Amino acid sequence: MVKACLFDLDGVVFDTEPIYTKFWHNVGLKYCPTIPNFAHDIKGQTLVQIYDKYFAGELDKQEEITKELNEFEHNMPFIYITGFEYFIKNIRSKGIKTAVVTSSNLEKMQNVYKKHPEFKDYFDEILTSEDFEESKPSPDCYLKAAARFDVSPQECVVFEDSFNGLRSGIASRARVIGLATTNSISELKPFTKEVIFNYKGFTLLDH
């Protein structure tokens, strides 16, 4: 029996991945011109992971990128994935607990709350990067989310779009549903057989 649904944020609740792709493409052109697929290569990684891998020791560049990213997110539109609002209202009406489990920080979430005052009403818990000791693909974040509800991970459904996020959900032993918003269905299938484009017409009983 499903007792909780745990949602990543970007590419799962909000259709922000195409917008982020443009941002990181420009970052790649500016700071890493020798890496042709920079925006694709960093998908699903946290900011710390990106800095450690591509900008280790380059504190000036890290500060510049962080400033650019903060300004970008401050003005970014947060558009719900098709069908998400109906879906989450429906599962909450059935007594299923809901949580956002994101690598985003509190500063970004303030931007979300300003643009969507109703956002907090959709979730019983909102876990951000400040709540985790280990980043995805570690299962730490989803284990903590399950613990918030005093349920086992096996009683949870994780919704993810990135490879690291999918690995995190699988490692937690939750049921994992992939969203083909960032990567293709064929790329997601090795992680989970349950893949959807969006929430339109989707119910947990479908699978």
KEKOL-463169 format. One record per residue: residue in three letters; x, y, z of N, C-alpha, C, O in turn. Coordinates in pm, whole numbers, plus 50000, padded with zeros to 5 digits. Layout:
# KEKOL-463169
Ala X Y Z X Y Z X Y Z X Y Z
...
# end
This chain:
# KEKOL-463169
Met 50083 49880 50000 50000 50000 50000 50087 50125 50000 50181 50137 50078
Val 50055 50219 49912 50131 50344 49903 50089 50438 50015 49971 50472 50026
Lys 50184 50479 50097 50155 50571 50206 50212 50710 50184 50167 50807 50245
Ala 50312 50719 50095 50374 50851 50070 50428 50859 49928 50479 50761 49874
Cys 50416 50976 49868 50475 51004 49737 50580 51112 49755 50554 51217 49813
Leu 50700 51084 49706 50815 51173 49725 50860 51225 49589 50893 51147 49499
Phe 50862 51356 49574 50886 51418 49444 51016 51498 49442 51040 51581 49529
Asp 51099 51472 49343 51206 51566 49311 51137 51693 49262 51016 51693 49239
Leu 51211 51801 49247 51149 51928 49209 51159 51957 49059 51059 51955 48987
Asp 51280 51984 49013 51300 52023 48873 51284 51903 48780 51349 51799 48797
Gly 51197 51918 48682 51171 51810 48589 51069 51710 48639 51035 51615 48569
Val 51020 51731 48763 50923 51639 48823 50798 51714 48868 50686 51672 48840
Val 50818 51824 48940 50707 51912 48977 50698 52028 48877 50589 52062 48829
Phe 50813 52088 48848 50817 52201 48755 50892 52165 48627 50991 52091 48630
Asp 50844 52218 48517 50906 52193 48387 51020 52294 48365 51013 52379 48277
Thr 51123 52281 48447 51234 52378 48445 51358 52327 48372 51449 52405 48344
Glu 51363 52198 48342 51485 52143 48286 51527 52207 48154 51646 52233 48135
Pro 51433 52234 48061 51475 52301 47936 51537 52438 47962 51628 52481 47892
Ile 51485 52507 48065 51535 52640 48098 51675 52629 48158 51765 52707 48125
Tyr 51692 52532 48247 51825 52511 48306 51926 52468 48201 52043 52504 48209
Thr 51881 52392 48104 51971 52347 47997 52030 52468 47924 52149 52470 47892
Lys 51946 52567 47898 51995 52689 47831 52095 52763 47919 52197 52812 47871
Phe 52064 52771 48049 52155 52839 48143 52291 52770 48145 52395 52835 48130
Trp 52290 52638 48163 52418 52567 48174 52490 52557 48041 52612 52543 48037
His 52416 52564 47932 52480 52571 47800 52563 52698 47789 52676 52697 47740
Asn 52504 52807 47836 52577 52935 47833 52695 52935 47929 52800 52993 47899
Val 52678 52870 48044 52790 52857 48138 52903 52779 48073 53020 52815 48086
Gly 52868 52672 48002 52968 52592 47933 53043 52671 47828 53166 52661 47818
Leu 52970 52748 47750 53035 52830 47647 53131 52931 47708 53238 52958 47653
Lys 53091 52987 47822 53169 53093 47885 53289 53040 47964 53399 53095 47956
Tyr 53267 52932 48039 53371 52886 48131 53438 52754 48090 53551 52727 48130
Cys 53370 52674 48010 53426 52543 47969 53408 52522 47819 53343 52426 47778
Pro 53466 52609 47737 53444 52601 47592 53497 52473 47527 53459 52441 47415
Thr 53583 52402 47597 53638 52278 47539 53549 52157 47566 53576 52047 47517
Ile 53441 52177 47642 53348 52067 47670 53220 52093 47591 53138 52174 47633
Pro 53201 52026 47477 53090 52058 47386 52952 52028 47442 52855 52097 47407
Asn 52940 51927 47528 52808 51888 47579 52796 51916 47729 52740 51835 47803
Phe 52850 52029 47772 52855 52060 47915 52718 52055 47981 52703 51994 48088
Ala 52618 52117 47920 52484 52122 47980 52427 51982 48000 52359 51955 48099
His 52453 51894 47905 52405 51755 47916 52484 51677 48020 52428 51598 48095
Asp 52614 51700 48023 52701 51625 48113 52672 51651 48261 52694 51563 48344
Ile 52623 51771 48294 52603 51805 48435 52460 51778 48484 52430 51802 48601
Lys 52374 51728 48397 52235 51703 48436 52228 51610 48557 52297 51508 48563
Gly 52144 51647 48651 52122 51563 48769 52226 51579 48877 52218 51512 48980
Gln 52324 51667 48856 52428 51689 48956 52395 51812 49040 52333 51907 48991
Thr 52436 51811 49164 52418 51928 49250 52524 52032 49213 52620 52002 49142
Leu 52504 52153 49261 52600 52260 49234 52737 52224 49291 52840 52249 49228
Val 52738 52167 49410 52865 52126 49472 52935 52021 49386 53057 52027 49366
Gln 52860 51926 49335 52918 51822 49250 52975 51881 49121 53081 51839 49074
Ile 52903 51977 49064 52952 52043 48941 53081 52118 48969 53177 52109 48892
Tyr 53084 52192 49079 53204 52268 49114 53322 52175 49142 53434 52202 49098
Asp 53297 52067 49215 53405 51975 49248 53465 51910 49123 53585 51884 49116
Lys 53380 51883 49025 53427 51813 48905 53487 51906 48801 53586 51871 48737
Tyr 53428 52024 48784 53470 52110 48673 53541 52239 48717 53612 52300 48637
Phe 53522 52280 48842 53579 52408 48885 53649 52396 49020 53647 52488 49101
Ala 53711 52281 49043 53780 52258 49170 53891 52361 49191 53979 52377 49106
Gly 53887 52429 49303 53991 52527 49335 53975 52662 49268 54048 52756 49299
Glu 53878 52673 49176 53857 52799 49104 53744 52877 49173 53633 52886 49122
Leu 53775 52931 49287 53674 52995 49370 53611 53117 49303 53492 53144 49320
Asp 53691 53192 49226 53637 53309 49157 53527 53268 49059 53422 53332 49052
Lys 53553 53162 48982 53454 53115 48886 53330 53062 48959 53217 53085 48916
Gln 53353 52990 49068 53240 52938 49145 53150 53051 49195 53028 53042 49188
Glu 53211 53157 49244 53134 53271 49295 53058 53340 49182 52943 53380 49201
Glu 53121 53354 49066 53055 53418 48951 52935 53336 48905 52828 53390 48880
Ile 52955 53205 48895 52847 53118 48848 52732 53116 48949 52615 53119 48911
Thr 52767 53110 49077 52663 53110 49181 52580 53238 49174 52458 53233 49185
Lys 52647 53350 49155 52576 53478 49145 52484 53478 49022 52369 53522 49030
Glu 52536 53430 48908 52456 53425 48785 52336 53331 48804 52226 53361 48758
Leu 52360 53219 48871 52252 53122 48892 52143 53179 48984 52024 53161 48958
Asn 52184 53246 49089 52086 53306 49182 51999 53410 49111 51878 53415 49133
Glu 52062 53491 49027 51987 53592 48952 51892 53524 48852 51779 53567 48834
Phe 51941 53419 48790 51862 53344 48693 51738 53282 48759 51627 53293 48707
Glu 51758 53218 48875 51648 53152 48944 51549 53253 49002 51430 53223 49015
His 51598 53370 49036 51509 53473 49090 51405 53515 48988 51292 53551 49023
Asn 51442 53511 48860 51352 53555 48754 51292 53438 48674 51222 53460 48576
Met 51320 53317 48717 51280 53201 48640 51131 53169 48658 51080 53175 48770
Pro 51062 53137 48549 50922 53095 48564 50917 52951 48614 50995 52867 48569
Phe 50829 52923 48705 50812 52787 48757 50677 52737 48708 50573 52768 48766
Ile 50680 52659 48601 50557 52609 48540 50540 52462 48576 50630 52380 48554
Tyr 50424 52429 48630 50400 52291 48671 50402 52195 48552 50357 52229 48442
Ile 50455 52075 48575 50445 51969 48476 50297 51943 48449 50216 51946 48542
Thr 50262 51918 48326 50122 51895 48287 50057 51789 48375 50108 51678 48388
Gly 49945 51824 48434 49867 51730 48514 49911 51717 48659 49847 51647 48737
Phe 50021 51784 48696 50074 51765 48831 49976 51810 48939 49952 51738 49036
Glu 49919 51928 48924 49833 51982 49029 49711 51893 49053 49672 51870 49167
Tyr 49652 51845 48947 49537 51755 48962 49580 51626 49030 49512 51576 49119
Phe 49694 51572 48987 49743 51446 49042 49769 51456 49192 49727 51369 49268
Ile 49839 51561 49233 49875 51568 49374 49753 51597 49462 49746 51548 49575
Lys 49660 51675 49413 49536 51697 49489 49460 51566 49505 49401 51540 49610
Asn 49462 51485 49401 49391 51358 49403 49451 51261 49504 49378 51199 49581
Ile 49584 51247 49504 49645 51151 49597 49634 51199 49741 49622 51119 49833
Arg 49640 51331 49761 49626 51384 49897 49484 51361 49951 49465 51341 50070
Ser 49387 51365 49860 49249 51342 49902 49229 51198 49948 49131 51167 50016
Lys 49322 51110 49911 49314 50969 49951 49398 50941 50075 49412 50826 50117
Gly 49453 51047 50133 49530 51029 50257 49675 50995 50238 49745 50964 50334
Ile 49723 51001 50114 49864 50973 50087 49948 51096 50120 49916 51207 50076
Lys 50053 51078 50197 50142 51187 50233 50227 51228 50113 50256 51146 50025
Thr 50267 51355 50110 50347 51404 49996 50465 51486 50046 50455 51558 50145
Ala 50576 51475 49974 50695 51552 50010 50774 51588 49885 50780 51511 49790
Val 50834 51707 49888 50935 51743 49790 51069 51703 49849 51098 51729 49966
Val 51151 51638 49768 51284 51597 49811 51382 51646 49705 51404 51580 49603
Thr 51439 51762 49729 51515 51829 49625 51655 51869 49671 51679 51894 49789
Ser 51745 51875 49575 51881 51924 49601 51886 52076 49596 51991 52135 49622
Ser 51774 52139 49564 51767 52285 49564 51780 52337 49706 51748 52267 49803
Asn 51828 52462 49719 51847 52518 49852 51728 52605 49893 51636 52628 49814
Leu 51732 52652 50017 51621 52732 50070 51603 52862 49995 51490 52910 49979
Glu 51712 52921 49949 51703 53047 49876 51621 53030 49749 51536 53114 49717
Lys 51645 52921 49676 51567 52896 49556 51421 52872 49591 51331 52918 49520
Met 51397 52800 49699 51259 52770 49735 51180 52896 49768 51059 52900 49747
Gln 51246 52998 49819 51177 53124 49845 51122 53183 49715 51015 53243 49714
Asn 51197 53165 49606 51150 53211 49475 51026 53134 49433 50932 53190 49377
Val 51028 53003 49460 50912 52919 49429 50789 52966 49507 50681 52980 49450
Tyr 50806 52990 49637 50693 53029 49722 50633 53163 49679 50512 53183 49687
Lys 50719 53254 49633 50669 53384 49588 50583 53372 49464 50482 53441 49450
Lys 50624 53284 49374 50550 53268 49248 50430 53175 49265 50333 53184 49190
His 50437 53086 49364 50329 52990 49385 50293 52983 49533 50341 52894 49604
Pro 50211 53074 49581 50171 53074 49723 50104 52943 49766 50105 52908 49884
Glu 50045 52872 49670 49974 52748 49701 50069 52628 49716 50027 52521 49760
Phe 50195 52646 49679 50289 52534 49671 50298 52455 49802 50293 52332 49800
Lys 50312 52525 49913 50328 52457 50043 50206 52374 50080 50217 52277 50155
Asp 50090 52412 50028 49968 52337 50060 49964 52201 49990 49887 52114 50028
Tyr 50048 52184 49888 50051 52058 49814 50137 51952 49883 50129 51834 49849
Phe 50218 51994 49981 50315 51901 50040 50310 51904 50193 50297 52010 50255
Asp 50321 51784 50251 50328 51774 50396 50468 51806 50447 50484 51855 50559
Glu 50568 51780 50364 50707 51808 50399 50781 51860 50277 50753 51819 50164
Ile 50874 51952 50300 50961 52001 50193 51105 51988 50242 51148 52060 50332
Leu 51179 51895 50181 51317 51870 50220 51409 51928 50114 51394 51900 49995
Thr 51505 52008 50157 51599 52073 50065 51742 52028 50094 51765 51945 50181
Ser 51836 52082 50019 51975 52040 50032 52028 52057 50174 52117 51984 50217
Glu 51971 52153 50246 52015 52177 50383 51979 52062 50478 52034 52052 50588
Asp 51888 51974 50435 51843 51864 50520 51924 51736 50502 51905 51640 50577
Phe 52014 51733 50403 52082 51609 50371 52232 51616 50396 52296 51719 50373
Glu 52286 51505 50442 52431 51495 50458 52495 51446 50330 52611 51479 50302
Glu 52422 51369 50252 52474 51313 50127 52381 51347 50012 52259 51342 50027
Ser 52437 51381 49899 52358 51416 49781 52322 51291 49700 52386 51187 49713
Lys 52220 51303 49618 52187 51196 49523 52312 51170 49436 52376 51266 49394
Pro 52347 51046 49409 52265 50924 49410 52256 50850 49544 52199 50741 49550
Ser 52310 50905 49649 52291 50844 49781 52141 50839 49813 52069 50932 49778
Pro 52094 50734 49878 51953 50726 49915 51918 50809 50038 51802 50811 50080
Asp 52016 50877 50096 52000 50950 50220 51874 51038 50221 51798 51036 50318
Cys 51853 51114 50114 51741 51209 50111 51606 51139 50115 51515 51184 50184
Tyr 51593 51029 50042 51465 50959 50041 51442 50877 50168 51328 50859 50210
Leu 51548 50829 50228 51535 50760 50356 51489 50859 50464 51406 50826 50549
Lys 51544 50980 50460 51503 51083 50556 51357 51123 50534 51283 51145 50630
Ala 51316 51133 50408 51178 51170 50378 51081 51064 50429 50978 51098 50489
Ala 51112 50937 50408 51027 50829 50457 51019 50834 50610 50913 50813 50668
Ala 51132 50862 50672 51136 50869 50818 51050 50983 50872 50991 50971 50980
Arg 51041 51093 50797 50957 51205 50840 50811 51160 50857 50738 51210 50943
Phe 50771 51065 50774 50633 51016 50778 50618 50888 50860 50509 50833 50873
Asp 50730 50842 50915 50730 50719 50994 50676 50601 50913 50598 50520 50963
Val 50718 50595 50786 50681 50482 50699 50809 50421 50643 50916 50483 50648
Ser 50800 50301 50591 50916 50237 50530 50932 50286 50387 50833 50325 50325
Pro 51054 50286 50333 51073 50327 50193 50990 50243 50097 50948 50292 49992
Gln 50966 50118 50132 50888 50030 50045 50742 50074 50036 50669 50029 49947
Glu 50700 50160 50127 50564 50212 50124 50557 50348 50052 50453 50414 50053
Cys 50669 50387 49991 50679 50516 49923 50695 50499 49772 50747 50398 49724
Val 50648 50599 49700 50672 50608 49556 50756 50731 49532 50720 50842 49573
Val 50868 50713 49463 50959 50822 49430 50939 50861 49284 50934 50776 49196
Phe 50928 50991 49260 50917 51043 49123 51045 51119 49090 51080 51215 49158
Glu 51116 51075 48986 51246 51132 48951 51264 51142 48800 51200 51069 48724
Asp 51351 51232 48758 51379 51248 48616 51526 51230 48582 51559 51194 48469
Ser 51615 51253 48677 51759 51245 48649 51814 51108 48685 51754 51035 48764
Phe 51927 51073 48627 51988 50943 48654 52029 50931 48801 52005 50828 48864
Asn 52091 51036 48855 52130 51032 48996 52008 51022 49087 52011 50952 49188
Gly 51902 51092 49051 51780 51085 49130 51717 50946 49127 51672 50895 49229
Leu 51716 50886 49009 51663 50751 48995 51745 50651 49076 51691 50563 49142
Arg 51877 50667 49069 51965 50579 49148 51937 50595 49297 51936 50498 49372
Ser 51914 50718 49339 51884 50747 49479 51756 50677 49524 51752 50612 49628
Gly 51651 50692 49444 51524 50628 49477 51534 50477 49480 51479 50413 49570
Ile 51604 50420 49383 51620 50275 49377 51699 50225 49498 51664 50123 49558
Ala 51804 50297 49533 51886 50257 49647 51809 50263 49779 51840 50192 49874
Ser 51708 50350 49783 51626 50359 49905 51528 50244 49916 51469 50220 50022
Arg 51509 50171 49804 51419 50055 49795 51272 50097 49783 51182 50018 49808
Ala 51251 50222 49743 51115 50268 49716 51074 50226 49575 51159 50189 49494
Arg 50948 50232 49546 50900 50218 49409 50936 50346 49336 50913 50455 49387
Val 50992 50335 49216 51042 50454 49145 50970 50469 49011 50962 50375 48932
Ile 50919 50589 48988 50857 50624 48861 50939 50735 48797 50963 50839 48858
Gly 50981 50712 48674 51063 50809 48603 50979 50902 48517 50879 50860 48458
Leu 51019 51026 48510 50954 51122 48420 51049 51154 48305 51163 51195 48327
Ala 51001 51136 48184 51083 51159 48065 51078 51306 48025 51042 51340 47912
Thr 51114 51392 48118 51117 51536 48094 51259 51585 48067 51279 51688 48003
Thr 51356 51511 48117 51497 51549 48104 51573 51452 48016 51657 51492 47936
Asn 51541 51325 48032 51603 51219 47953 51494 51139 47882 51377 51144 47921
Ser 51533 51067 47779 51435 50993 47699 51387 50868 47771 51449 50821 47867
Ile 51275 50814 47723 51221 50692 47782 51323 50579 47775 51341 50505 47871
Ser 51391 50566 47661 51489 50458 47645 51604 50472 47744 51662 50372 47787
Glu 51638 50596 47780 51745 50618 47877 51700 50588 48019 51781 50551 48105
Leu 51569 50604 48045 51516 50581 48179 51482 50434 48205 51484 50390 48320
Lys 51451 50359 48100 51406 50220 48114 51503 50130 48190 51457 50042 48263
Pro 51636 50148 48176 51726 50063 48255 51712 50083 48406 51751 49997 48484
Phe 51655 50197 48445 51638 50225 48588 51502 50180 48640 51492 50126 48750
Thr 51399 50202 48560 51264 50165 48601 51177 50142 48478 51191 50210 48376
Lys 51089 50044 48488 50997 50017 48378 50879 50113 48380 50805 50123 48282
Glu 50862 50183 48491 50751 50278 48503 50800 50417 48464 50868 50484 48542
Val 50765 50459 48344 50808 50589 48292 50688 50662 48234 50609 50603 48159
Ile 50674 50789 48268 50564 50870 48215 50621 51002 48160 50728 51047 48201
Phe 50548 51062 48066 50588 51192 48013 50546 51305 48106 50619 51402 48126
Asn 50426 51290 48163 50369 51388 48257 50260 51317 48336 50246 51195 48327
Tyr 50182 51392 48412 50083 51331 48500 49943 51327 48440 49849 51279 48504
Lys 49928 51375 48320 49796 51379 48257 49740 51238 48242 49797 51155 48172
Gly 49627 51213 48307 49562 51083 48298 49629 50973 48379 49585 50858 48374
Phe 49735 51006 48453 49810 50905 48528 49752 50888 48667 49720 50986 48735
Thr 49738 50762 48710 49703 50732 48849 49798 50623 48898 49853 50548 48818
Leu 49816 50614 49028 49907 50514 49084 49855 50372 49058 49931 50276 49064
Leu 49726 50360 49030 49669 50228 49003 49700 50180 48863 49676 50064 48830
Asp 49755 50270 48780 49783 50233 48640 49889 50125 48631 49894 50050 48533
His 49974 50118 48731 50087 50025 48724 50085 49933 48844 50172 49846 48857
# end
